[in-house]
Every structure is written in C-alpha cells, then in structure tokens.
Amino acid sequence: MTDDILFEVDGPIATLTLNRPAKLNAVTPRMAARIEEAIADVNASETIRVLIFTGAGERAFCAGSDITTLDAYETPWQFRNRSDYCDAVRGLAKPSIAAVNGYAFGGGLETAMSCDIRIASDNARFAAPEIKLGWIGGGGMAAHLFNSIGASNAALMLMTGDPIDAAKAEHWGLVSEVVAQPDLMARAREIATAIAARAPIAAETAKANLKAAASMPLDEAIRYERDLQTICFATQDAAEGRAAFREKRQPVFHRR
C-alpha cells in the first residue's frame, strides 16, 4: 500500500484507511487501484473475516473522487471505463463495516453505502453533491440511496446535493448507529470482533443472501436462501456449532 492508503491486519480484522486528510481523503486513480488490490487481498485471505473501511482524520471519511484528476480522462468513454473503487468495495465477499467520520460526500457516500454495515461519528455529514457541478453519481448512488432511505429522501439528496447530518442519516436508516467521534473506531472494532467470532462461511453467505434478496422476487429469494442454508448446514463449521451447543461450550470455527 502507498501512504495514501493504509492497510492493516490484526488477526481476523483488516482495516483499510484512506490516508489523505489534507484533501478530505479524496480518491485519486492511484488510490482507487490500491483499494482494488487491498480488496483482492482480503478476498483471497483464509484468515481475514471482516474489513473496516474508514478515513484518516476527523474532518472526512471520504470526499469522493479527487475532482482535480477528472480532466485527465481524454474521452467520456475513458471516464466511463475507469477503475471504480466503489465497484471494488461491492466486490468484497466478506463482511464490511464503514466507520464514517466527517464528510461522506459523492464517491465517499457511495463507498460507505457499498459496505454492509455503516456506523457514523456525531460529526458525520452525508451528501450527493455531484449535481452542483453538473453531473450525477455513478458508483451506485441512486440505487443505494433508494434502497436505504426511500424514494423521496433519495430524491431530496440527489436533486439538491445538500448534506444531511448524522442524526438525520440515522433516522432515515442510512446508518445503523451514531457514536461520539472519539468512540467511532472502538465501536467499529467491537462490531467487527463480534462478526469475526461467527462462522465465517455463514457470514459470507449471509452477505451473498442479502445481495440476492435485494434483486429477487420474494418466493425466489426464499428458495435461494434455503439453498444457501443447506450449503452452510453441510460445512464442518456448522457441525462444530451443533457440537458446541450440545456440549455447552463456545464453538471454534475454521472456515471449513
């Protein structure tokens, strides 16, 4: 990783930190490529079970793409086919937590929404400001907002570009929790530790199940869920869970 992207692994928990606080952690093409590399490493790891995604400093989680780099694309088609860090985050097979401190604007909001769980510090702000510059988000902004906060609230954010604060984001369902800024990473690690203690195949399958549920009719989604349940039930970890229940002890899972 470069200095602009910090990637740390502590047992089963990995933390990816956008480390460009002087620029509100705005993402450059080089940073986007490093995010893709980090996500690939997490997916390939047999020991990492959950990823925390955050931004350095107290001012910003991520202000989106660095606008000063956008004119480097020679054609709109080249811009269309650029390396997209939100796609990389959505391609993560393992559970992810966005720990949002300060601004989550544009691509930063899309990145947070691409994570499975979002918690925010009390100084967090969320916005889809692209319309103020003449374009719209392209990393899943409308779809994620629609699914998270409903059509009217999504339209308000998309069509005005104005930010909402952490309290409103929690009220609308954009984030699960709001905590005091100094407690943000401790709370993120607490959630990550709880997830890491669960059966990892089941956790990854639960993530896949949620993704499928968002795009399937109800009857089809339930059939798919039952198939996934059967796959999990056949794992060694599930056998260990049943044995631990019988023996009145904590299970020890091995991702098998």
Long-range contacts (C-beta under 8 A, 24 or more apart in sequence): 1-34, 1-37, 1-38, 2-30, 2-31, 2-34, 4-28, 4-30, 4-31, 4-34, 5-31, 5-34, 5-35, 5-38, 6-56, 7-38, 7-41, 9-45, 9-48, 11-47, 11-196, 12-47, 12-48, 12-49, 12-50, 12-196, 12-200, 13-48, 13-49, 13-50, 13-51, 13-52, 13-189, 13-192, 13-193, 13-196, 14-38, 14-42, 14-45, 14-48, 14-50, 14-51, 14-52, 15-51, 15-52, 15-53, 15-54, 16-51, 16-52, 16-53, 16-54, 17-54, 17-55, 17-56, 18-54, 18-55, 18-56, 18-61, 18-62, 19-56, 20-56, 21-55, 21-56, 21-57, 21-59, 21-60, 23-63, 23-66, 24-59, 24-60, 24-62, 24-63, 24-102, 24-103, 24-105, 25-55, 25-56, 25-57, 25-60, 25-61, 25-62, 25-63, 25-108, 26-62, 26-63, 26-64, 26-65, 26-66, 26-67, 27-62, 27-64, 27-65, 27-66, 27-85, 27-107, 28-65, 28-66, 28-69, 29-69, 29-72, 29-82, 29-83, 31-85, 32-82, 32-83, 32-84, 32-85, 32-88, 33-83, 35-85, 35-88, 35-89, 36-83, 36-85, 36-88, 39-88, 39-89, 39-91, 39-92, 42-92, 42-94, 43-91, 43-92, 43-93, 43-94, 46-255, 48-94, 49-94, 49-95, 49-195, 49-196, 49-200, 49-203, 49-255, 50-94, 50-95, 50-96, 50-97, 50-192, 50-195, 50-196, 50-203, 51-92, 51-94, 51-95, 51-96, 51-97, 52-96, 52-97, 52-99, 52-185, 52-188, 52-189, 52-192, 53-89, 53-96, 53-97, 53-98, 53-99, 53-111, 53-112, 53-115, 54-98, 54-99, 54-100, 54-101, 54-184, 54-185, 54-188, 55-100, 55-101, 55-102, 55-108, 57-101, 57-102, 58-101, 58-102, 58-121, 58-123, 58-181, 59-101, 59-102, 59-103, 60-101, 60-102, 60-103, 60-104, 60-105, 60-108, 61-98, 61-99, 61-100, 61-101, 61-102, 61-103, 61-104, 61-108, 61-111, 61-112, 61-124, 62-103, 62-104, 62-105, 62-107, 62-108, 62-111, 62-112, 63-103, 63-105, 63-106, 63-108, 64-105, 64-106, 64-107, 64-108, 64-109, 64-110, 65-106, 65-107, 67-133, 84-138, 84-139, 85-111, 85-139, 86-110, 86-111, 86-114, 86-139, 86-140, 87-139, 89-114, 89-115, 90-114, 90-140, 93-204, 93-207, 93-208, 94-200, 94-203, 94-204, 94-207, 95-195, 95-203, 95-204, 95-206, 95-207, 97-188, 97-191, 97-192, 97-195, 99-184, 99-185, 99-187, 99-188, 100-124, 100-126, 100-175, 100-184, 101-181, 101-184, 103-127, 103-163, 105-129, 105-163, 106-130, 106-137, 107-137, 107-139, 109-137, 109-141, 110-137, 110-139, 110-140, 110-141, 110-144, 111-139, 113-140, 113-141, 113-144, 113-145, 113-148, 113-174, 114-139, 114-140, 114-144, 116-207, 116-210, 117-176, 117-191, 118-174, 118-175, 118-176, 119-175, 119-176, 119-177, 119-178, 119-179, 119-184, 119-187, 119-188, 119-191, 120-166, 120-169, 120-170, 120-175, 120-177, 120-178, 120-179, 120-184, 121-166, 121-178, 121-179, 121-180, 121-181, 121-183, 121-184, 122-166, 122-167, 122-178, 122-179, 122-180, 122-181, 123-166, 123-181, 124-165, 124-166, 124-169, 124-175, 124-178, 125-163, 125-164, 125-165, 125-166, 126-157, 126-163, 126-164, 126-166, 126-169, 126-174, 127-157, 127-161, 127-162, 127-163, 127-164, 128-157, 128-158, 128-161, 129-161, 129-162, 129-163, 130-161, 131-158, 131-159, 131-160, 131-161, 132-161, 145-174, 147-214, 148-172, 148-173, 148-174, 149-173, 149-174, 198-253, 199-232, 199-235, 199-237, 199-238, 199-241, 199-251, 199-253, 200-237, 200-253, 200-255, 201-232, 201-235, 201-237, 201-255, 201-256, 202-232, 202-235, 202-237, 202-238, 205-231, 205-232
